[in-house]
């Protein structure tokens, strides 16, 4: 659990022009970040927290 402060700062938004997948070390799991604007929602001393434009997708990849 972390204590955060709600924030709104249009200079700290992030826009992905295309969707992006981040994989784990073995490339067996991934998370898909959809394209669009990620709006700053909160921050603490270490991190910024953004709201995604739509749901993130968690994926498991299997050898076939």
ZIJO-V142733 format. One record per pair of residues at least 6 apart in sequence whose ideal C-beta (glycine too) atoms are under 6 Angstrom apart, sorted by the first residue. I is the first residue (numbers start at 0). GAP is how many residues later the second one is. If there is no record, write none. Layout:
i = (I/I)
gap = (GAP/GAP)
//
This chain:
i = (1/3/3/5/6/6/6/8/11/12/12/12/13/14/15/17/18/18/18/19/20/20/21/22/27/28/29/30/30/31/33/35/36/37/37/38/39/39/40/40/41)
gap = (42/38/40/36/33/35/36/31/28/24/26/27/24/22/19/17/13/15/16/13/9/11/9/7/33/31/29/25/27/25/20/17/16/12/14/12/8/10/8/10/7)
//
